[in-house]
Amino acid sequence: MLTVALPKGRIAKDTLTIFEQIFGQEFKFDDRKLILETPNFKFLLVRNQDVATYVYHQAADIGVVGLDTLEEQGLDVIRLLDLRHGVCKVSIGMKKGEKIDYSKPDLKVATKMVNITKKYFHDKAVAVEIIKLYGSIELAPLVGLADMIVDIVETGATMKQNGLEVVEDIMESSTYLIANKNSFFEKKSEILDIYEKINKVRSE
């Protein structure tokens, strides 16, 4: 049996739809339940940020999670397959009409994604002060807390509505099928089997 960690919401629904296509049966969590058991699988419903943690600690054998979350957390898991669902970008946003002034000595960046942001500016050899926020990040440049934000952008509508615009893209993200390293060796044939089936459905 394979244990599969799924993030609550759209990604879980999309993934279970893929499993339904592959196996021709219904995969549905009962109301408010966090575990779904079938003869071959045990699905766990967890927070998006926790998927890679469950997989890394082998509480789940495989999982589905966004590349941005994987990059931010840096956990040592196997990235099996880009599912091309939930495609978005991690981008820098500033007040409309503003551009990044790299000569400014004390640039401030507000973000949830501290590690991605740190790496991006470190690779550019630019010193920035990173302010970690947990939500409503678009507010930061509007009230003078930060010069810019780093955030997930799907359509850019949220930024636009708040008088911000994308000035640079850091990375593209989409959902990935990941596996625990030990599970991959212990259950290799099962994991490769599901990998191949998902890959086939995905490329149809």
C-alpha positions as CSV (number, residue, x, y, z in Angstrom):
1,M,0.0,0.0,0.0
2,L,1.2,3.5,-0.8
3,T,0.5,6.5,1.4
4,V,-0.1,9.7,-0.5
5,A,-0.1,13.2,1.0
6,L,-2.3,15.7,-0.7
7,P,-2.7,19.4,0.0
8,K,-6.3,20.5,0.8
9,G,-8.2,22.2,-1.9
10,R,-7.9,22.3,-5.7
11,I,-4.7,20.2,-6.0
12,A,-6.2,17.4,-4.0
13,K,-9.3,17.4,-6.2
14,D,-7.2,17.5,-9.4
15,T,-5.0,14.6,-8.2
16,L,-7.9,12.4,-7.1
17,T,-9.5,13.0,-10.5
18,I,-6.3,11.7,-12.1
19,F,-6.5,8.6,-9.8
20,E,-10.1,8.1,-10.9
21,Q,-9.1,8.2,-14.6
22,I,-6.4,5.7,-14.0
23,F,-8.3,3.2,-11.8
24,G,-11.9,3.8,-13.0
25,Q,-13.2,4.1,-9.5
26,E,-14.2,7.0,-7.2
27,F,-11.7,8.5,-4.7
28,K,-13.6,10.8,-2.4
29,F,-12.9,12.0,1.2
30,D,-15.9,11.8,3.5
31,D,-16.9,15.1,5.0
32,R,-14.2,16.5,7.3
33,K,-12.2,13.3,7.2
34,L,-8.4,13.6,6.7
35,I,-7.7,10.0,5.7
36,L,-9.1,8.1,2.7
37,E,-8.3,4.4,2.6
38,T,-8.7,2.2,-0.4
39,P,-7.3,-1.3,-1.0
40,N,-4.1,0.0,-2.6
41,F,-3.7,3.6,-1.2
42,K,-4.0,5.6,1.9
43,F,-4.6,9.3,1.1
44,L,-3.8,12.0,3.7
45,L,-5.3,15.5,3.5
46,V,-2.8,18.0,4.9
47,R,-1.9,21.7,4.6
48,N,0.1,22.5,1.4
49,Q,3.1,23.6,3.4
50,D,3.1,20.2,5.2
51,V,3.1,17.8,2.2
52,A,6.9,17.7,1.7
53,T,7.3,17.3,5.5
54,Y,5.1,14.2,5.6
55,V,7.0,12.8,2.6
56,Y,10.4,13.7,4.0
57,H,9.7,12.0,7.3
58,Q,8.1,8.9,5.5
59,A,4.7,9.5,7.1
60,A,3.7,9.4,3.4
61,D,5.5,7.6,0.5
62,I,4.6,10.1,-2.2
63,G,2.9,13.5,-2.3
64,V,1.8,16.3,-4.6
65,V,3.0,19.8,-3.9
66,G,4.0,23.0,-5.6
67,L,7.5,23.6,-6.8
68,D,7.6,26.9,-5.0
69,T,6.9,25.2,-1.6
70,L,9.6,22.6,-2.4
71,E,12.2,25.3,-3.2
72,E,11.3,27.3,-0.1
73,Q,11.5,24.3,2.3
74,G,14.6,22.7,0.7
75,L,13.7,19.2,2.0
76,D,15.5,16.3,0.5
77,V,12.8,14.4,-1.4
78,I,12.7,12.9,-4.9
79,R,11.0,15.1,-7.5
80,L,9.4,12.4,-9.8
81,L,7.2,14.3,-12.2
82,D,6.0,17.8,-13.1
83,L,2.2,17.5,-13.2
84,R,1.8,20.9,-14.9
85,H,-1.2,21.7,-12.7
86,G,-1.5,24.9,-10.7
87,V,0.9,26.8,-12.9
88,C,1.9,30.1,-11.5
89,K,5.0,32.3,-10.9
90,V,6.9,33.6,-8.0
91,S,7.3,37.3,-8.8
92,I,8.5,40.6,-7.5
93,G,5.8,43.3,-7.2
94,M,6.1,47.0,-6.7
95,K,3.9,50.0,-6.7
96,K,2.7,50.8,-10.3
97,G,5.3,52.7,-12.2
98,E,8.2,51.9,-9.9
99,K,11.3,49.8,-10.8
100,I,13.9,48.2,-8.6
101,D,16.7,50.6,-7.8
102,Y,19.6,48.2,-7.2
103,S,21.9,51.0,-6.2
104,K,19.7,51.7,-3.1
105,P,21.6,50.6,0.0
106,D,18.6,49.4,2.1
107,L,16.1,47.6,-0.1
108,K,13.3,46.0,1.9
109,V,11.3,43.0,0.6
110,A,8.2,41.7,2.3
111,T,7.4,38.0,1.6
112,K,6.2,34.6,2.9
113,M,8.9,33.0,0.8
114,V,12.0,34.0,2.7
115,N,14.5,31.4,1.3
116,I,13.5,31.8,-2.3
117,T,13.8,35.6,-1.9
118,K,17.1,35.4,-0.1
119,K,18.6,33.1,-2.8
120,Y,17.4,35.3,-5.6
121,F,18.9,38.5,-4.3
122,H,22.1,36.7,-3.0
123,D,22.6,35.4,-6.6
124,K,22.4,38.9,-7.8
125,A,24.8,40.0,-5.1
126,V,22.3,42.5,-3.8
127,A,21.9,43.0,0.0
128,V,18.2,43.3,1.0
129,E,16.3,43.3,4.3
130,I,13.7,40.6,4.2
131,I,10.5,41.1,6.2
132,K,8.5,37.9,6.7
133,L,4.8,38.3,6.5
134,Y,2.1,35.6,6.7
135,G,-0.6,37.2,4.6
136,S,-2.0,40.5,2.9
137,I,1.5,41.0,1.5
138,E,0.3,43.5,-1.0
139,L,-0.2,46.0,1.8
140,A,3.5,46.2,2.6
141,P,4.6,48.6,-0.2
142,L,1.4,50.7,0.1
143,V,2.1,51.6,3.8
144,G,5.9,52.0,3.5
145,L,6.8,48.7,5.2
146,A,8.8,47.5,2.2
147,D,9.9,48.6,-1.2
148,M,8.6,45.5,-2.9
149,I,7.0,42.1,-2.3
150,V,7.8,38.6,-3.5
151,D,4.6,36.5,-3.9
152,I,2.8,33.9,-5.9
153,V,1.2,35.3,-9.0
154,E,-1.4,33.4,-11.1
155,T,-3.1,36.2,-13.1
156,G,-1.7,39.3,-11.4
157,A,-5.2,40.5,-10.6
158,T,-4.6,40.8,-6.8
159,M,-1.6,42.9,-7.4
160,K,-3.4,45.1,-9.9
161,Q,-6.3,45.6,-7.6
162,N,-3.9,46.9,-4.9
163,G,-2.0,49.3,-7.2
164,L,1.0,47.0,-7.7
165,E,2.5,45.4,-10.7
166,V,5.0,42.6,-11.5
167,V,8.5,44.0,-12.2
168,E,10.5,40.7,-12.3
169,D,9.7,37.0,-12.3
170,I,11.8,34.8,-10.0
171,M,10.6,31.3,-11.0
172,E,7.7,29.4,-12.5
173,S,6.0,26.9,-10.3
174,S,3.6,24.0,-10.8
175,T,2.6,20.9,-8.9
176,Y,5.1,18.0,-8.6
177,L,4.8,14.4,-7.7
178,I,7.4,13.7,-5.0
179,A,8.6,10.6,-3.2
180,N,10.4,9.8,0.0
181,K,13.9,8.4,-0.7
182,N,13.6,5.3,1.4
183,S,10.1,4.6,0.1
184,F,11.4,4.9,-3.4
185,F,13.8,2.0,-2.7
186,E,11.5,-0.1,-0.6
187,K,8.4,0.3,-2.8
188,K,10.1,1.1,-6.1
189,S,7.9,-1.0,-8.4
190,E,4.7,0.5,-6.8
191,I,5.9,4.0,-7.0
192,L,7.2,3.6,-10.6
193,D,3.9,2.0,-11.6
194,I,1.9,5.0,-10.3
195,Y,4.4,7.4,-11.8
196,E,4.1,5.8,-15.3
197,K,0.3,5.7,-15.1
198,I,0.1,9.4,-14.0
199,N,2.6,10.4,-16.7
200,K,0.5,8.6,-19.3
201,V,-2.8,10.3,-18.3
202,R,-1.0,13.7,-18.0
203,S,0.4,13.5,-21.5
204,E,-2.8,12.4,-23.2
